[in-house]
Amino acid sequence: MNNRLEEIRKQRGIKQEELAAALEVSRQTIGSLENGRYNPSILLAFKIARFFGMSIEEIFIYEEDDNV
């Protein structure tokens, strides 16, 4: 799953550390999300969307795998 988290965070002038503190996760978690190494739980995805005042779909891009 791709996401626009880094792009949106930078547009709003928010540091990884600030976002992590607001979401009660580590800065490493934010970095892993931004680099696509980690997909958020549904709860974390909702928290991120609510923090930015956006829908989950505006931040996280789900692309179906044709091989599934």
SEVEX-381483 format. One record per residue (C-alpha): residue number from 1; chain; x, y, z. Coordinates in steps of 0.001 Angstrom, whole numbers, plus 524288, in hexadecimal, padded with zeros to 5 digits. Example, Ala and Ser with C-alpha at 12.3 -4.5 7.8 and 13.67 -1.06 7.14 Angstrom:
<rs>
R_num_chaine_c1_c2_c3
R_1_A_8300C_7EE6C_81E78;
R_2_A_83566_7FBDC_81BE4;
</rs>
This chain:
<rs>
R_num_chaine_c1_c2_c3
R_1_A_80000_80000_80000;
R_2_A_8055A_80D33_7FC31;
R_3_A_8030A_819A4_803B6;
R_4_A_804A7_82859_80314;
R_5_A_8080B_829D6_81163;
R_6_A_81577_82FF3_80F8F;
R_7_A_81074_83952_8051B;
R_8_A_804F3_83DBB_80D75;
R_9_A_80D30_83EE9_819C5;
R_10_A_8176D_8473F_812F3;
R_11_A_80D28_84FE0_80C6D;
R_12_A_80810_8532B_819F1;
R_13_A_8157F_85575_81FC5;
R_14_A_8147F_84A84_829B3;
R_15_A_82088_842ED_82E00;
R_16_A_8204D_83428_82F53;
R_17_A_82270_835BB_83DF5;
R_18_A_816B6_83ECA_83F37;
R_19_A_80DD1_835AF_837AF;
R_20_A_81294_829FF_83F75;
R_21_A_80FBD_830ED_84C52;
R_22_A_8021B_834E7_847DB;
R_23_A_7FF03_826F3_843BA;
R_24_A_805AE_820AC_84F7B;
R_25_A_80EFD_8188D_84732;
R_26_A_81DBA_818ED_8455A;
R_27_A_824A8_8214A_83B4D;
R_28_A_829A1_81487_8358A;
R_29_A_81B94_81053_83321;
R_30_A_81907_81CD5_82B7F;
R_31_A_82576_81AB5_8239C;
R_32_A_821AE_80CA6_820AE;
R_33_A_81410_810D7_81C6B;
R_34_A_8199B_81B53_8137D;
R_35_A_82356_811EE_80D60;
R_36_A_8191A_80775_80B15;
R_37_A_81FB4_7FD9D_81412;
R_38_A_813D2_7FD2D_81CE2;
R_39_A_80533_7FE01_81AA5;
R_40_A_7FD66_8043B_825AC;
R_41_A_7F328_7FD5C_82DA6;
R_42_A_7E582_80207_82A76;
R_43_A_7E566_80973_8376C;
R_44_A_7F21B_81077_83430;
R_45_A_7ED46_8137F_8266C;
R_46_A_7E11C_819D8_82C56;
R_47_A_7E96C_8219B_835FD;
R_48_A_7F21D_82694_82AFB;
R_49_A_7E67C_82A4B_8228E;
R_50_A_7DFE3_8313F_82DE7;
R_51_A_7EC78_83881_8315F;
R_52_A_7ED6C_83E06_82396;
R_53_A_7DEBA_8400A_821F1;
R_54_A_7DEA2_83718_81622;
R_55_A_7D8C5_82A18_81261;
R_56_A_7E0DC_81DB7_81346;
R_57_A_7DFC2_81C51_8047A;
R_58_A_7E5EB_829B7_80273;
R_59_A_7F217_82560_809D2;
R_60_A_7F325_816D0_80743;
R_61_A_7F250_81161_7F97D;
R_62_A_7EDF3_80353_7F889;
R_63_A_7F115_7FCB4_7EBB3;
R_64_A_7EBD3_7EF1E_7E97C;
R_65_A_7F5B4_7E511_7E565;
R_66_A_7F153_7DE6A_7D8DD;
R_67_A_7F7EF_7D1DD_7DD70;
R_68_A_7EEFE_7D020_7E924;
</rs>
